[in-house]
Amino acid sequence: MKQKNTTQPPAGGAVLWQLFSSFFRIGLFTFGGGYAMLPLIEKEVIDRRGWTDRQDILDIYALGQSVPGIIAVNTAIFLGNRMAGPLGAVAAAAGVIAPSLVIIISIASFFQQLQESIWVLRAFSGIRAAVVGLVAAAALRIGLRTIRDKRSLALTSVVFLLSLFTSIHVVYLLIGGAITGWLMYYVFARKEVH
């Protein structure tokens, strides 16, 4: 992945604090984790901080999805590493994980009481519905920026249908997508040129 010409944060401890605090804010205000975090990540790292651009974030998401772990944490690690090396990766990952850790430990202490509260149950019902909207919006935005021709539309459709109607593991779909993408855009495109 090539380095983009983006606004760089201050050097040293300031960049580590910016990475931690930015990803802490993302982790704190996102319910549903994973894909529900993607819109907040984009607002923070592209619109607010200018650390990357919309095309590059798609590559980071693809890379974050193709390695083990949660996409939001993987994205934080990749961006943190780009901004400030290994310490930046640790700062960004710690920031995005810390709110969930604190909230889960707090909820675990009062789980029985919370589980029986009608107000909490109603709130979580609304949160679940909002998470579906956030994930759908993230999928639509990524799709609109990624699907640029008939080949990518065909590949997207096939993978969508396979994931919806079969039990093929996500890893195999990603590997198949990578191989198919390479064949479509490298091998076949070269043959068309000749």
C-alpha positions as CSV (number, residue, x, y, z in Angstrom):
1,M,0.0,0.0,0.0
2,K,1.6,3.3,-1.0
3,Q,2.0,6.2,1.4
4,K,-0.5,9.0,0.8
5,N,0.4,12.6,1.0
6,T,-1.8,13.5,3.9
7,T,-1.7,15.8,6.9
8,Q,0.8,14.3,9.5
9,P,0.2,14.8,13.2
10,P,3.0,16.3,15.4
11,A,5.9,14.1,16.1
12,G,6.7,12.2,19.3
13,G,4.3,11.7,22.2
14,A,1.8,14.1,20.7
15,V,1.1,11.8,17.8
16,L,0.7,8.8,20.2
17,W,-1.8,10.8,22.3
18,Q,-3.7,11.9,19.1
19,L,-3.9,8.3,17.9
20,F,-5.0,7.0,21.3
21,S,-7.6,9.8,21.9
22,S,-9.0,9.7,18.4
23,F,-9.5,5.9,18.5
24,F,-10.7,6.1,22.1
25,R,-13.5,8.5,20.9
26,I,-14.3,6.1,18.0
27,G,-14.5,3.1,20.4
28,L,-16.5,5.1,23.0
29,F,-19.3,6.3,20.7
30,T,-19.8,3.2,18.6
31,F,-22.2,0.4,19.5
32,G,-22.1,-2.8,17.6
33,G,-18.3,-2.8,16.9
34,G,-16.7,-3.9,13.7
35,Y,-18.5,-2.5,10.7
36,A,-20.6,-0.1,12.7
37,M,-17.3,1.7,13.6
38,L,-16.4,2.3,9.9
39,P,-18.4,5.6,9.5
40,L,-16.9,7.0,12.7
41,I,-13.4,5.9,11.6
42,E,-13.8,7.8,8.3
43,K,-15.1,10.9,10.0
44,E,-12.2,11.0,12.5
45,V,-9.2,9.9,10.3
46,I,-10.3,11.5,7.0
47,D,-12.6,14.4,7.7
48,R,-11.3,15.6,11.1
49,R,-7.6,14.6,11.1
50,G,-6.7,14.2,7.4
51,W,-4.5,11.2,8.1
52,T,-5.6,9.3,4.9
53,D,-8.1,9.7,2.1
54,R,-11.3,7.8,1.1
55,Q,-9.6,5.6,-1.6
56,D,-6.8,4.6,0.8
57,I,-9.2,3.8,3.6
58,L,-10.8,1.1,1.3
59,D,-7.4,-0.6,1.0
60,I,-7.0,-0.4,4.8
61,Y,-10.4,-1.9,5.3
62,A,-9.7,-4.7,2.8
63,L,-6.4,-5.5,4.6
64,G,-8.1,-5.2,8.0
65,Q,-10.8,-7.7,6.9
66,S,-8.3,-10.2,5.4
67,V,-6.3,-10.7,8.6
68,P,-7.5,-12.3,11.8
69,G,-9.2,-10.0,14.3
70,I,-11.9,-7.3,14.4
71,I,-11.8,-4.9,11.4
72,A,-11.9,-1.8,13.5
73,V,-9.0,-2.9,15.7
74,N,-7.0,-4.0,12.6
75,T,-7.8,-0.6,10.9
76,A,-6.6,1.2,14.0
77,I,-3.4,-0.9,14.1
78,F,-2.6,-0.2,10.4
79,L,-3.3,3.5,10.6
80,G,-1.4,3.8,13.9
81,N,1.6,2.0,12.4
82,R,1.6,4.2,9.4
83,M,1.5,7.4,11.5
84,A,4.0,6.5,14.2
85,G,5.4,3.0,13.8
86,P,4.8,0.1,16.2
87,L,4.1,2.5,19.2
88,G,1.5,4.2,17.1
89,A,-0.1,0.8,16.3
90,V,-0.2,0.1,20.1
91,A,-1.6,3.5,20.9
92,A,-4.4,3.3,18.3
93,A,-5.3,-0.3,19.2
94,A,-5.4,0.6,22.9
95,G,-7.6,3.6,22.2
96,V,-10.2,1.7,20.3
97,I,-10.3,-1.3,22.7
98,A,-10.2,0.6,26.0
99,P,-13.8,1.9,26.0
100,S,-15.2,-1.5,25.3
101,L,-13.1,-3.1,28.0
102,V,-14.2,-0.5,30.7
103,I,-17.9,-0.8,29.7
104,I,-17.9,-4.6,29.6
105,I,-16.2,-4.8,33.0
106,S,-18.8,-2.2,34.4
107,I,-21.7,-4.1,32.9
108,A,-20.5,-7.4,34.1
109,S,-20.6,-6.1,37.7
110,F,-24.3,-5.2,37.3
111,F,-25.3,-7.7,34.7
112,Q,-28.1,-9.4,36.7
113,Q,-29.8,-6.0,37.6
114,L,-29.4,-4.7,34.0
115,Q,-30.7,-7.8,32.5
116,E,-34.0,-7.4,34.4
117,S,-34.4,-3.7,33.6
118,I,-37.2,-3.0,31.1
119,W,-35.5,0.4,30.4
120,V,-32.2,-1.2,29.5
121,L,-33.9,-3.8,27.3
122,R,-35.7,-1.1,25.4
123,A,-32.6,0.9,25.0
124,F,-30.7,-2.0,23.6
125,S,-33.5,-2.8,21.2
126,G,-33.1,0.7,19.8
127,I,-29.3,0.4,19.7
128,R,-29.5,-2.9,17.8
129,A,-31.7,-1.2,15.2
130,A,-29.3,1.8,14.9
131,V,-26.4,-0.6,14.5
132,V,-28.1,-2.2,11.5
133,G,-28.5,1.2,9.9
134,L,-24.8,2.1,10.6
135,V,-23.6,-1.2,9.1
136,A,-25.9,-0.8,6.0
137,A,-24.7,2.8,5.5
138,A,-21.0,1.7,5.7
139,A,-21.6,-1.2,3.3
140,L,-23.3,1.2,0.8
141,R,-20.6,3.8,1.0
142,I,-17.8,1.2,0.6
143,G,-19.8,-0.5,-2.3
144,L,-20.3,2.8,-4.1
145,R,-16.6,3.6,-4.0
146,T,-15.4,0.1,-4.8
147,I,-17.8,-1.2,-7.5
148,R,-16.6,0.8,-10.5
149,D,-17.2,-1.6,-13.4
150,K,-19.1,-4.8,-14.5
151,R,-16.3,-7.1,-13.3
152,S,-16.3,-5.7,-9.7
153,L,-20.1,-5.8,-9.7
154,A,-20.1,-9.4,-10.8
155,L,-17.5,-10.4,-8.2
156,T,-19.4,-8.5,-5.5
157,S,-22.7,-10.2,-6.4
158,V,-21.2,-13.7,-6.5
159,V,-19.5,-13.3,-3.1
160,F,-22.7,-11.8,-1.6
161,L,-24.8,-14.7,-2.8
162,L,-22.3,-17.3,-1.7
163,S,-22.1,-15.7,1.8
164,L,-25.8,-15.5,2.0
165,F,-26.9,-18.9,0.7
166,T,-23.9,-21.2,1.5
167,S,-21.8,-22.0,4.5
168,I,-18.5,-21.3,2.8
169,H,-16.1,-19.7,5.4
170,V,-15.3,-16.0,5.0
171,V,-11.6,-16.8,4.7
172,Y,-12.2,-18.9,1.5
173,L,-14.4,-16.2,0.1
174,L,-11.7,-13.6,0.7
175,I,-9.0,-15.9,-0.9
176,G,-11.3,-16.6,-3.8
177,G,-12.0,-12.9,-4.2
178,A,-8.3,-12.1,-4.2
179,I,-7.5,-14.7,-6.8
180,T,-10.5,-13.8,-9.0
181,G,-9.6,-10.1,-8.7
182,W,-6.0,-10.7,-9.7
183,L,-7.2,-12.8,-12.7
184,M,-9.8,-10.3,-13.8
185,Y,-7.6,-7.2,-13.4
186,Y,-4.2,-8.4,-14.2
187,V,-4.3,-11.5,-16.4
188,F,-7.4,-10.7,-18.5
189,A,-6.7,-6.9,-18.6
190,R,-3.3,-7.7,-20.0
191,K,-4.7,-10.0,-22.6
192,E,-7.2,-7.3,-23.7
193,V,-4.4,-4.8,-24.2
194,H,-2.5,-7.2,-26.5
